[in-house]
């Protein structure tokens, strides 16, 4: 991990107990996990329908749960968190105490352009931080950069995209606007569209910034859940559209998680 990440953990430990990831998620900080799965609002039971996955709940608090997911020789730490960039800071940063080889974010995203279909699996080409959360990772909160662009490791993203292609899956690289509010994004939708991003969601700008501080290969896998350009809603989807979404989320995504964890 980087010196900045060590400093963040040291500051938390000075005012709190250590082993915060164990306290919140029940995860073992002596184990080396193949990957840490970060899933706002999703437990593994929501995604992993295949009985070949062994899922063990390791711990829970009011707004978070931890799981150990095993399949074949893979050991995956899975954290279910609350939504939003601020929650991504709190829940993912404490996982700097754990040992894992890969960092995988899974979640949903709304499309802002017509060419994206429900069920498309996407990964950020870059994220626009329309949130304040990223600022708290800087040395000073006075260094706030409005709508800062956050980029993933392009080489690693290309490896994951190529891996998916070799397995017959398509991962679309897309630009993402990160918002603090689902309810208020509709009021500011035209203003958000002026950034010319493809998708909208809440956490990936903070996720990638933390991944860089941890110095861990990181990838976000997003399933398109709605499209404001074509009128497909987030709540109230038709049965046909819901089946498309569920197929990607519960059949393609689990396979991509396992293959990426082995990369």
Residue pairs with C-beta under 8 A, 6 or more apart in sequence:
1 96
1 213
1 214
1 215
1 216
2 212
2 213
2 214
2 215
4 137
4 139
4 213
5 96
5 213
5 214
5 215
8 93
8 96
8 137
8 213
9 93
9 96
9 97
12 20
12 93
12 94
13 20
17 23
18 97
19 29
19 97
20 94
20 97
21 27
21 29
21 66
21 94
21 95
21 96
21 97
21 98
22 28
22 29
22 59
22 97
23 59
23 61
24 59
24 61
24 64
24 66
24 91
24 94
25 58
25 59
25 64
25 65
25 66
25 77
25 79
25 95
26 57
26 58
26 59
26 60
26 66
27 33
27 58
27 59
27 66
27 68
27 77
27 79
27 95
27 98
28 58
29 97
29 98
29 99
30 99
31 75
31 99
32 75
32 99
32 100
32 101
33 75
33 76
33 77
33 98
33 99
33 100
33 101
34 74
34 75
34 76
34 100
34 101
34 102
34 261
34 262
35 74
35 76
35 77
35 100
35 101
35 102
35 103
35 104
35 257
35 260
35 261
36 76
36 77
36 78
36 79
36 95
36 98
36 100
36 102
36 103
36 104
37 44
37 69
37 76
37 77
37 78
37 79
37 104
37 105
37 106
37 257
38 79
38 81
38 88
38 91
38 92
38 103
38 104
38 105
38 106
38 207
39 47
39 78
39 79
39 80
39 81
39 105
39 106
39 107
40 80
40 81
40 82
40 83
40 84
40 87
40 88
40 107
40 202
40 203
41 80
41 81
41 82
41 83
41 107
42 80
42 106
42 107
43 65
43 67
43 78
43 80
44 53
44 55
44 67
44 69
44 78
45 55
47 106
47 249
47 250
47 253
47 254
48 55
48 69
48 250
48 254
49 250
49 251
49 254
50 254
52 71
53 69
53 70
53 71
53 254
54 69
54 70
54 71
55 67
55 68
55 69
56 67
56 68
56 69
56 70
57 65
57 66
57 67
58 66
58 67
58 68
59 65
59 66
60 66
63 81
63 82
63 87
64 79
64 80
64 81
64 82
64 91
65 79
65 80
66 77
66 78
66 79
66 80
67 77
67 78
67 79
67 80
68 75
68 76
68 77
68 78
69 75
69 76
69 77
69 78
70 76
71 258
72 258
74 258
74 261
74 262
76 257
76 261
77 95
77 98
77 100
79 91
79 92
79 95
81 87
81 88
81 91
81 92
82 91
83 202
83 203
84 131
84 133
84 180
84 202
84 203
85 129
85 131
85 132
85 133
85 134
85 178
85 180
85 202
85 203
85 205
85 206
86 131
86 132
86 133
86 180
87 203
88 133
88 203
88 206
88 207
88 210
89 133
89 136
89 137
89 206
89 210
92 206
92 207
92 210
93 210
96 213
96 214
100 216
101 216
101 217
101 261
102 216
102 217
102 218
102 219
102 260
102 261
102 263
103 207
103 211
103 214
103 216
103 217
103 218
103 219
104 218
104 219
104 220
104 221
104 257
104 260
104 261
105 203
105 204
105 207
105 218
105 219
105 220
105 221
106 220
106 221
106 222
106 223
106 253
106 257
107 201
107 203
107 204
107 220
107 221
107 222
107 223
108 201
108 222
108 223
108 224
108 225
108 249
109 122
109 176
109 199
109 200
109 201
109 222
109 223
109 224
109 225
110 185
110 199
110 200
110 201
110 224
110 225
110 226
110 227
110 228
110 234
111 117
111 120
111 198
111 199
111 224
111 226
111 227
111 228
111 229
111 230
112 177
112 192
112 193
112 197
112 198
112 199
112 200
112 227
112 228
112 229
113 198
113 229
114 227
114 229
114 230
116 122
116 172
116 174
116 198
116 199
116 224
116 227
117 224
117 227
117 244
118 224
118 225
118 226
118 227
118 232
118 237
118 241
118 244
118 245
119 223
119 224
119 244
119 245
119 247
119 248
119 249
120 170
120 172
120 223
120 224
120 248
121 164
121 169
121 170
121 171
121 172
121 221
121 222
121 223
121 224
121 248
121 252
121 253
121 256
122 171
122 172
122 173
122 174
122 198
122 199
122 221
122 222
122 223
122 224
123 152
123 157
123 160
123 161
123 171
123 172
123 173
123 174
123 219
123 220
123 221
123 222
124 152
124 173
124 174
124 175
124 176
124 199
124 204
124 208
124 220
124 222
125 151
125 152
125 157
125 173
125 174
125 175
125 176
126 149
126 150
126 151
126 152
126 175
126 176
127 149
127 150
127 151
127 175
127 176
127 177
127 178
127 204
127 205
127 208
128 147
128 148
128 149
128 150
128 175
128 176
128 177
128 178
128 195
128 197
128 205
129 145
129 147
129 148
129 149
129 150
129 178
129 205
129 206
130 147
130 177
130 178
130 179
130 180
130 192
130 195
131 178
131 179
131 180
131 202
131 205
131 206
132 144
132 180
133 180
133 205
133 206
134 148
134 150
134 205
134 206
134 209
135 141
135 143
135 144
135 145
137 206
137 209
137 210
137 213
138 144
147 195
148 205
150 204
150 205
150 208
150 209
151 208
152 208
152 211
152 218
152 219
152 220
153 217
153 218
156 217
156 218
156 219
157 173
157 219
159 263
160 171
160 219
160 260
160 263
161 171
161 173
163 259
163 260
163 263
164 170
164 171
164 256
164 259
165 171
167 255
167 256
167 259
169 252
169 255
169 256
171 221
171 256
174 197
174 198
174 199
175 196
175 197
175 198
175 199
176 197
176 198
176 199
176 200
176 201
176 204
176 205
176 222
177 192
177 195
177 197
177 199
177 200
178 200
178 201
178 202
178 203
178 204
178 205
178 206
179 185
179 192
179 200
179 201
179 202
180 202
182 202
182 234
185 192
185 200
186 228
189 228
192 200
199 222
199 224
201 222
204 220
204 222
207 218
207 220
208 218
208 220
211 217
211 218
212 218
217 263
219 260
221 253
221 256
221 257
221 260
223 245
223 248
223 249
223 253
224 245
225 234
225 245
226 232
226 233
226 234
226 237
232 241
237 245
